Amino acid sequence: MRALWLREGRLALREVPAPEPGPGEALIRVILAGICNTDLELVRGYYPMDGIPGHEFVGRVEAARWAPEWVGRRVAGEINLVCGACNACRAGRRSHCEERTVLGIRGRHGAFAERLVLPFENLHAVPEGVSDEAAVFTEPLAAAAHVREQVPIDRGDRVVVVGDGKLGQLVARALRLAGCDLLVIGRHAAKLATLPAGVCSLNVAHAALPAERSADVVVECTGNEQGLAIALRLVRPRGQLVLKSTYRGEARLDASRVVVDEIGLVGSRCGPFAPALQLLQRGEVDVRPLVHARYPLSGALDAFDHAARPGVLKVLIEP
């Protein structure tokens, strides 16, 4: 089968053997896969990888020897593959399994290929009313919606999302459902223009930041130190600062400010898929404005170049 291979920061199209599902696993034909910032950072050296990247996908089950009822279903898949036996798994913290592999990131070939394999326990059936283009957003939307599970956000709370990229856009779409006073800060007019009605925006290229210590909750989604500094500046004493970014290398943080102002610091990574699929099924989150381009797998190198351009949101690969 054809696949996009990443090794030592270089991407190349290869012919590779089709994966063979093991016990408890399904063989899935990939319909669409999305390029996210983590994929771009992997190319830049965020984490050493020798394999097939890609973790945002929608596909159709082709073979399921141990659970034939899955054959033919459209599915999205959770990306953490867990052992089920370590301390974290036994305590119910499965996404933090001590022995986990991660689809398309660590120890498991990913979705930029014609086929992949995942355990049945990682699969979620995509509802009939959800399009392929919407379903491919299940994983990042689950991560975005996870913020509301970690931090209470009530109607009228002053909430700021720092970052107008793919993740910031999804976080804003999820948080607006809380009825909070929501502001998205970015520096790309075209991106900010895609925000849904009722969400305020501020372009820092043309306007001053809000008053310091003025937000109850700030969610940092930029992936850079400048965004982190802005987020810390805006959160009020005893407010909540949610970090959604992963950083290549180390990021500096004014720890004294965190201590003196008693700021709650929350790391936020993956989220549950079922609520995300319900948001898509009910039409409460519209992801269509975020799709900028689609490429066949044969054009995957061009797709990555496109995804890395300033101002671009989601680029999809269609095997």
C-alpha positions in Angstrom: 0.0 0.0 0.0 1.0 3.6 -0.3 2.0 5.6 2.8 3.7 8.8 3.8 6.9 8.0 5.8 8.7 10.3 8.2 12.3 9.7 9.1 14.8 12.1 10.5 12.6 15.1 9.7 12.1 14.0 6.0 8.8 13.0 4.5 8.7 10.6 1.6 6.0 8.5 -0.2 6.6 4.8 0.0 5.1 1.4 -0.9 4.9 -0.5 2.3 3.2 -3.8 3.3 -0.4 -3.4 4.4 -0.8 -3.8 8.1 -2.1 -7.0 9.6 -4.6 -6.7 12.5 -3.7 -8.6 15.6 -6.1 -10.0 18.1 -8.7 -7.4 19.1 -7.8 -5.1 16.2 -9.6 -4.0 13.1 -8.2 -3.1 9.6 -9.4 0.3 8.5 -9.3 1.9 5.1 -8.6 5.6 5.6 -11.1 7.9 3.9 -9.7 11.3 5.1 -6.8 12.3 7.4 -6.1 15.7 8.7 -2.7 17.5 9.1 -2.4 19.1 12.5 0.3 21.2 14.2 1.7 18.1 15.9 2.4 16.6 12.5 4.2 19.7 11.4 6.2 19.8 14.6 7.1 16.1 14.1 8.7 17.1 10.8 10.5 19.9 12.6 11.9 17.5 15.2 9.4 17.8 18.1 9.7 14.0 18.7 12.0 11.5 16.9 9.9 9.3 14.6 10.6 6.6 12.0 7.2 5.6 10.6 3.9 6.8 9.2 2.5 9.9 10.9 -1.1 11.1 11.1 -3.6 10.7 13.9 -6.8 12.6 12.8 -8.8 10.4 10.6 -12.1 8.9 9.5 -12.1 5.5 7.9 -14.2 2.4 7.1 -13.6 -1.0 8.7 -12.5 -3.5 6.1 -11.7 -6.5 8.3 -12.6 -7.4 11.9 -12.0 -11.1 12.5 -12.7 -10.8 16.2 -15.7 -8.5 15.9 -17.3 -8.9 12.4 -20.2 -6.6 13.3 -17.7 -3.7 12.8 -17.1 -4.5 9.1 -18.4 -1.7 6.9 -18.8 0.9 9.6 -17.3 4.4 9.3 -15.2 5.1 12.3 -13.0 7.6 14.1 -10.3 6.3 16.5 -8.8 7.3 19.8 -5.1 7.7 19.4 -3.8 6.3 22.7 -3.2 2.5 22.7 -3.0 1.3 26.3 -1.8 -1.7 28.2 -4.7 -1.9 30.6 -2.5 -3.2 33.4 -0.3 -0.4 34.6 -1.1 1.8 37.6 -2.6 4.6 35.4 -4.8 2.2 33.5 -6.0 0.5 36.7 -6.8 3.9 38.1 -8.9 4.8 35.1 -6.3 7.3 33.6 -6.0 5.3 30.4 -4.9 8.2 28.2 -1.9 8.4 30.5 -1.0 4.7 30.3 2.7 4.2 31.3 3.2 1.9 28.4 1.0 3.6 25.8 1.8 3.9 22.1 0.2 6.8 20.2 -1.2 6.6 16.7 1.0 8.3 14.2 3.2 9.8 16.9 4.9 7.1 19.0 5.3 3.4 18.4 2.3 3.0 16.1 2.0 3.8 12.3 -0.6 6.4 11.6 -3.3 7.6 9.2 -1.3 9.1 6.3 -1.6 5.8 4.5 -4.2 3.8 2.6 -4.9 1.6 5.7 -4.2 1.4 9.4 -5.0 -0.9 12.3 -6.5 0.0 15.7 -8.0 -2.0 18.6 -11.8 -2.2 18.7 -11.8 -0.5 22.1 -10.4 2.6 20.4 -13.1 2.8 17.7 -16.2 5.0 17.6 -18.8 4.6 15.0 -19.5 7.9 13.1 -23.2 8.8 13.0 -24.9 8.7 9.6 -25.6 12.5 9.6 -21.9 13.4 10.1 -20.0 14.0 6.9 -16.5 12.6 6.3 -15.1 16.2 6.4 -16.7 16.7 9.8 -15.8 13.3 11.2 -12.1 13.8 10.5 -12.2 16.6 13.2 -13.4 14.2 15.9 -10.0 13.8 17.6 -9.1 17.5 17.8 -12.6 18.5 18.6 -12.6 16.0 21.5 -9.4 17.6 22.7 -10.9 21.1 22.4 -14.1 20.2 24.2 -12.1 18.6 27.0 -11.3 22.0 28.4 -14.9 22.3 29.7 -14.5 19.0 31.5 -11.4 20.2 33.3 -12.3 23.8 34.2 -15.8 25.0 35.2 -16.9 27.7 32.7 -20.2 29.4 33.5 -22.4 31.9 31.6 -20.9 35.3 31.9 -17.3 34.2 32.7 -14.7 36.2 30.9 -12.8 33.6 28.8 -9.9 34.3 26.4 -8.5 31.9 23.8 -5.0 32.9 22.7 -4.4 31.6 19.2 -6.5 31.7 16.0 -5.1 28.5 14.5 -6.7 25.1 14.1 -6.8 24.2 17.8 -7.8 27.7 18.9 -10.7 27.7 16.4 -12.0 24.4 17.8 -11.6 25.5 21.4 -13.5 28.6 20.7 -16.3 26.7 19.0 -16.6 24.4 22.0 -16.4 27.1 24.6 -19.0 29.3 23.0 -21.6 26.7 23.9 -21.1 27.6 27.6 -22.5 31.0 27.0 -19.4 32.7 28.4 -18.0 36.1 27.4 -15.6 34.8 24.9 -12.7 36.5 23.1 -10.2 35.0 20.7 -6.9 36.7 20.2 -4.9 36.1 17.1 -2.9 37.9 14.4 -4.5 36.6 11.2 -7.5 38.5 9.9 -8.6 35.7 7.6 -8.6 33.2 10.4 -10.4 35.4 12.8 -13.0 36.0 10.2 -14.0 32.3 10.3 -15.0 32.4 13.9 -18.7 31.7 14.5 -21.2 34.5 15.3 -21.2 35.7 18.8 -17.5 35.1 19.4 -15.5 38.4 19.7 -12.0 38.6 18.3 -8.9 40.8 18.6 -6.1 41.0 16.1 -2.9 41.9 18.0 -1.3 43.1 14.8 -3.7 46.1 14.9 -5.0 46.5 18.4 -3.8 46.5 22.0 -4.3 43.6 24.3 -7.1 43.6 26.9 -6.3 44.8 30.4 -3.9 42.7 32.4 -5.5 40.2 34.9 -8.9 40.7 33.3 -9.9 37.1 32.3 -11.3 34.4 34.5 -10.1 31.6 32.2 -7.4 31.8 29.5 -6.7 28.9 27.1 -3.3 29.1 25.4 -3.3 27.5 21.9 -0.5 29.2 20.0 2.4 26.8 20.6 4.9 29.6 21.2 6.4 31.5 24.1 4.9 34.8 23.1 1.4 33.3 23.3 2.2 31.8 26.6 3.3 35.2 28.0 0.1 36.9 26.7 -2.0 34.2 28.3 -0.3 34.6 31.7 -0.6 38.4 31.5 -4.4 38.2 31.0 -5.5 35.7 33.6 -6.7 37.2 36.9 -5.6 36.2 40.4 -7.0 32.8 41.2 -8.0 32.4 37.6 -7.4 29.4 35.4 -4.7 29.1 32.7 -5.2 26.1 30.5 -2.3 25.0 28.3 -3.3 23.3 25.1 0.0 23.8 23.3 2.9 21.4 23.1 6.2 23.1 22.6 9.3 22.0 20.7 12.0 22.4 23.3 11.4 24.3 26.6 9.1 27.2 27.2 9.7 29.9 29.9 7.0 30.6 32.4 7.0 33.3 35.1 6.5 30.9 38.0 6.5 33.7 40.6 3.4 35.2 39.0 1.7 31.9 39.1 2.5 31.5 42.8 1.8 35.1 43.9 -1.6 35.3 42.0 -2.5 31.7 42.9 -3.2 30.9 39.3 -4.6 27.4 38.5 -2.4 25.9 35.8 -4.1 23.1 33.9 -2.5 20.9 31.2 -5.0 19.7 28.6 -4.4 17.1 26.0 -6.8 14.4 24.7 -10.6 14.2 25.3 -13.4 11.7 25.0 -14.7 11.1 21.5 -18.4 10.5 22.3 -19.2 14.1 23.3 -17.3 15.4 20.2 -19.3 13.2 17.8 -22.5 14.3 19.5 -21.6 18.0 18.9 -21.0 17.2 15.3 -24.2 15.2 14.9 -26.3 17.9 16.4 -24.6 20.6 14.3 -23.6 22.5 17.4 -20.0 22.9 16.1 -19.5 23.7 12.4 -16.0 22.7 11.2 -16.5 23.3 7.5 -15.0 26.8 7.5 -11.8 25.3 8.8 -11.0 23.1 5.7 -8.7 25.0 3.4 -7.6 22.2 1.0 -7.8 18.5 0.1 -5.0 16.5 -1.5 -4.7 12.9 -2.7 -2.1 10.8 -0.9 0.1 11.1 -4.0 0.2 14.9 -3.2 0.9 14.5 0.5 4.3 16.4 0.3 2.5 19.3 -1.3 -0.2 19.0 1.4 2.4 19.4 4.1 3.9 22.4 2.4 0.4 24.0 2.1 -0.4 23.2 5.8 2.8 25.0 6.9 2.0 28.3 5.2 1.0 31.2 7.5 -2.8 31.7 7.7 -3.7 28.1 6.6 -6.1 26.1 8.8 -6.9 22.4 8.1 -5.5 20.6 5.1 -6.9 17.1 4.5 -5.2 14.1 2.8 -7.5 11.7 0.9 -5.9 8.3 0.4 
